[in-house]
Amino acid sequence: MVHTKNAPRRELSFHCTGCLKEELARIEAAEARGELATTGNWSAGEILDHVAKVWEFSLDGFPPEAKVAFPLQLVARLMKRRFTSGKTLPAGFQAGKGGQYMMPAAGTTTAAGLARLRRVVARLDAGEEMNKPSPAFGALTHDEWMRLHLAHAQLHLGFIRG
């Protein structure tokens, strides 16, 4: 088990879905060349699946088991600006048992992960807005969700090499 706080990763900067789509094309090309690798605990497909899943929650709503203890809600809401600033999220966070709903499907292929994340991006590019409340942060605007999700993608996709 790799402690991801210290695992090497690339520094990425996504300002829009176009930037993310360019990175997805790079990942797909590396996979086709047989050069894709990760430096964390998940495969590229699992990383992509996780990122897509979390974006889907902000579009479609969170599952009933997505509950955050009140003290953690207070801390999260105090730190909301930091997490929605667009800066890459910190590595090494462990969601614990309560965060199982966010985990990727084990063994997700790169192709399946790419397809799922591209479907989410296509929905956003078509004009759908993220407006579901976060269990941790509460209400977020579409722009806050976008910055949060791009920062989350910067973190996770940084563990993909190739």
C-alpha positions as a Markdown table, in Angstrom:
| # | Residue | x | y | z |
|---|---|---|---|---|
| 1 | Met | 0.0 | 0.0 | 0.0 |
| 2 | Val | 1.5 | 3.3 | -1.1 |
| 3 | His | 1.1 | 6.3 | 1.2 |
| 4 | Thr | -0.1 | 8.7 | -1.5 |
| 5 | Lys | 0.9 | 11.8 | 0.5 |
| 6 | Asn | 4.5 | 11.1 | -0.4 |
| 7 | Ala | 4.0 | 9.3 | -3.7 |
| 8 | Pro | 5.4 | 11.0 | -6.8 |
| 9 | Arg | 2.9 | 12.7 | -9.0 |
| 10 | Arg | 2.7 | 15.2 | -11.8 |
| 11 | Glu | 1.6 | 18.7 | -11.1 |
| 12 | Leu | -1.4 | 19.5 | -13.4 |
| 13 | Ser | -3.4 | 22.6 | -13.9 |
| 14 | Phe | -6.9 | 22.4 | -15.3 |
| 15 | His | -8.8 | 25.6 | -15.9 |
| 16 | Cys | -11.7 | 24.2 | -17.9 |
| 17 | Thr | -13.1 | 21.0 | -19.3 |
| 18 | Gly | -11.0 | 21.5 | -22.4 |
| 19 | Cys | -7.8 | 21.2 | -20.4 |
| 20 | Leu | -9.2 | 18.0 | -18.8 |
| 21 | Lys | -10.1 | 16.6 | -22.2 |
| 22 | Glu | -6.6 | 17.2 | -23.4 |
| 23 | Glu | -5.2 | 15.2 | -20.5 |
| 24 | Leu | -7.7 | 12.4 | -21.1 |
| 25 | Ala | -6.5 | 12.2 | -24.7 |
| 26 | Arg | -2.9 | 12.0 | -23.4 |
| 27 | Ile | -3.8 | 9.2 | -21.1 |
| 28 | Glu | -5.6 | 7.3 | -23.9 |
| 29 | Ala | -2.5 | 7.7 | -26.1 |
| 30 | Ala | -0.2 | 6.4 | -23.4 |
| 31 | Glu | -2.5 | 3.4 | -22.8 |
| 32 | Ala | -2.4 | 2.7 | -26.6 |
| 33 | Arg | 1.4 | 2.8 | -26.6 |
| 34 | Gly | 1.5 | 0.4 | -23.5 |
| 35 | Glu | 3.2 | 3.1 | -21.4 |
| 36 | Leu | 0.5 | 3.9 | -18.9 |
| 37 | Ala | 1.4 | 3.5 | -15.2 |
| 38 | Thr | 0.3 | 4.9 | -11.9 |
| 39 | Thr | 2.3 | 5.9 | -8.8 |
| 40 | Gly | -0.5 | 5.5 | -6.2 |
| 41 | Asn | -2.8 | 2.6 | -5.2 |
| 42 | Trp | -5.3 | 2.7 | -8.0 |
| 43 | Ser | -5.1 | 1.8 | -11.6 |
| 44 | Ala | -5.6 | 4.5 | -14.2 |
| 45 | Gly | -9.1 | 3.2 | -14.8 |
| 46 | Glu | -10.0 | 3.2 | -11.1 |
| 47 | Ile | -8.7 | 6.8 | -10.8 |
| 48 | Leu | -10.8 | 7.9 | -13.8 |
| 49 | Asp | -13.8 | 6.1 | -12.4 |
| 50 | His | -13.5 | 7.8 | -9.0 |
| 51 | Val | -13.1 | 11.2 | -10.5 |
| 52 | Ala | -16.2 | 10.7 | -12.7 |
| 53 | Lys | -18.3 | 9.3 | -9.9 |
| 54 | Val | -17.7 | 12.3 | -7.7 |
| 55 | Trp | -18.6 | 14.7 | -10.5 |
| 56 | Glu | -21.8 | 12.7 | -11.2 |
| 57 | Phe | -22.9 | 13.2 | -7.5 |
| 58 | Ser | -22.8 | 17.0 | -8.0 |
| 59 | Leu | -25.0 | 16.6 | -11.1 |
| 60 | Asp | -27.4 | 13.9 | -10.0 |
| 61 | Gly | -27.3 | 14.0 | -6.2 |
| 62 | Phe | -25.4 | 12.1 | -3.5 |
| 63 | Pro | -26.5 | 8.7 | -2.3 |
| 64 | Pro | -28.3 | 8.4 | 1.1 |
| 65 | Glu | -25.2 | 6.9 | 2.7 |
| 66 | Ala | -23.2 | 10.1 | 1.9 |
| 67 | Lys | -23.3 | 11.5 | 5.4 |
| 68 | Val | -20.6 | 13.7 | 7.1 |
| 69 | Ala | -20.4 | 14.1 | 10.9 |
| 70 | Phe | -21.4 | 17.5 | 12.0 |
| 71 | Pro | -17.9 | 18.5 | 13.4 |
| 72 | Leu | -16.4 | 17.6 | 10.0 |
| 73 | Gln | -19.1 | 19.6 | 8.3 |
| 74 | Leu | -18.1 | 22.6 | 10.3 |
| 75 | Val | -14.4 | 22.2 | 9.4 |
| 76 | Ala | -15.2 | 21.6 | 5.8 |
| 77 | Arg | -17.4 | 24.7 | 5.6 |
| 78 | Leu | -14.7 | 26.8 | 7.2 |
| 79 | Met | -12.2 | 25.5 | 4.6 |
| 80 | Lys | -14.7 | 25.8 | 1.7 |
| 81 | Arg | -12.8 | 28.6 | 0.0 |
| 82 | Arg | -9.5 | 26.7 | 0.0 |
| 83 | Phe | -11.1 | 23.7 | -1.6 |
| 84 | Thr | -13.0 | 25.7 | -4.2 |
| 85 | Ser | -10.0 | 27.9 | -5.1 |
| 86 | Gly | -8.8 | 25.7 | -8.0 |
| 87 | Lys | -5.6 | 24.7 | -6.2 |
| 88 | Thr | -4.8 | 21.0 | -6.4 |
| 89 | Leu | -6.3 | 19.2 | -3.4 |
| 90 | Pro | -3.8 | 17.7 | -0.9 |
| 91 | Ala | -2.8 | 14.1 | -1.4 |
| 92 | Gly | -3.1 | 11.4 | 1.3 |
| 93 | Phe | -6.7 | 12.0 | 2.4 |
| 94 | Gln | -8.4 | 8.8 | 3.6 |
| 95 | Ala | -12.2 | 8.8 | 3.3 |
| 96 | Gly | -12.7 | 6.0 | 5.8 |
| 97 | Lys | -15.7 | 3.7 | 6.0 |
| 98 | Gly | -18.1 | 6.5 | 5.6 |
| 99 | Gly | -16.6 | 7.4 | 2.2 |
| 100 | Gln | -17.0 | 3.9 | 0.6 |
| 101 | Tyr | -19.6 | 5.3 | -1.8 |
| 102 | Met | -16.9 | 7.4 | -3.5 |
| 103 | Met | -14.5 | 4.5 | -4.1 |
| 104 | Pro | -14.0 | 3.4 | -7.7 |
| 105 | Ala | -15.2 | 0.1 | -9.0 |
| 106 | Ala | -12.2 | -2.3 | -8.4 |
| 107 | Gly | -10.6 | -3.4 | -11.7 |
| 108 | Thr | -12.2 | -0.6 | -13.8 |
| 109 | Thr | -10.3 | -0.6 | -17.1 |
| 110 | Thr | -8.7 | 2.6 | -18.5 |
| 111 | Ala | -11.2 | 2.5 | -21.4 |
| 112 | Ala | -14.2 | 2.3 | -19.1 |
| 113 | Gly | -12.9 | 5.0 | -16.8 |
| 114 | Leu | -12.1 | 7.3 | -19.8 |
| 115 | Ala | -15.6 | 6.7 | -21.2 |
| 116 | Arg | -17.3 | 7.5 | -17.8 |
| 117 | Leu | -15.4 | 10.7 | -17.3 |
| 118 | Arg | -15.9 | 11.8 | -20.9 |
| 119 | Arg | -19.7 | 11.3 | -20.5 |
| 120 | Val | -19.7 | 13.6 | -17.4 |
| 121 | Val | -17.7 | 16.2 | -19.2 |
| 122 | Ala | -20.0 | 16.0 | -22.2 |
| 123 | Arg | -23.0 | 16.7 | -19.9 |
| 124 | Leu | -21.2 | 19.8 | -18.6 |
| 125 | Asp | -20.2 | 21.0 | -22.0 |
| 126 | Ala | -23.8 | 20.6 | -23.1 |
| 127 | Gly | -24.8 | 23.0 | -20.4 |
| 128 | Glu | -25.9 | 20.9 | -17.4 |
| 129 | Glu | -25.2 | 22.6 | -14.1 |
| 130 | Met | -23.8 | 21.1 | -10.9 |
| 131 | Asn | -26.2 | 22.3 | -8.2 |
| 132 | Lys | -26.6 | 19.4 | -5.7 |
| 133 | Pro | -25.5 | 20.2 | -2.2 |
| 134 | Ser | -22.3 | 18.6 | -0.9 |
| 135 | Pro | -22.5 | 16.4 | 2.3 |
| 136 | Ala | -19.4 | 18.2 | 3.6 |
| 137 | Phe | -19.5 | 21.7 | 2.1 |
| 138 | Gly | -23.2 | 22.3 | 1.8 |
| 139 | Ala | -24.5 | 24.4 | -1.1 |
| 140 | Leu | -22.0 | 25.2 | -3.8 |
| 141 | Thr | -22.4 | 27.2 | -7.0 |
| 142 | His | -21.8 | 25.6 | -10.3 |
| 143 | Asp | -18.5 | 27.5 | -10.6 |
| 144 | Glu | -17.4 | 26.4 | -7.1 |
| 145 | Trp | -18.2 | 22.8 | -8.0 |
| 146 | Met | -16.2 | 23.2 | -11.2 |
| 147 | Arg | -13.1 | 24.5 | -9.4 |
| 148 | Leu | -13.4 | 21.8 | -6.7 |
| 149 | His | -13.7 | 19.0 | -9.3 |
| 150 | Leu | -10.9 | 20.3 | -11.5 |
| 151 | Ala | -8.7 | 20.5 | -8.4 |
| 152 | His | -9.7 | 17.0 | -7.5 |
| 153 | Ala | -8.9 | 15.8 | -11.0 |
| 154 | Gln | -5.5 | 17.6 | -10.9 |
| 155 | Leu | -4.7 | 15.6 | -7.8 |
| 156 | His | -5.8 | 12.1 | -9.0 |
| 157 | Leu | -4.7 | 12.3 | -12.6 |
| 158 | Gly | -1.3 | 13.5 | -11.4 |
| 159 | Phe | -0.7 | 9.9 | -10.2 |
| 160 | Ile | -1.1 | 8.7 | -13.8 |
| 161 | Arg | 2.2 | 8.5 | -15.8 |
| 162 | Gly | 2.9 | 7.5 | -19.4 |
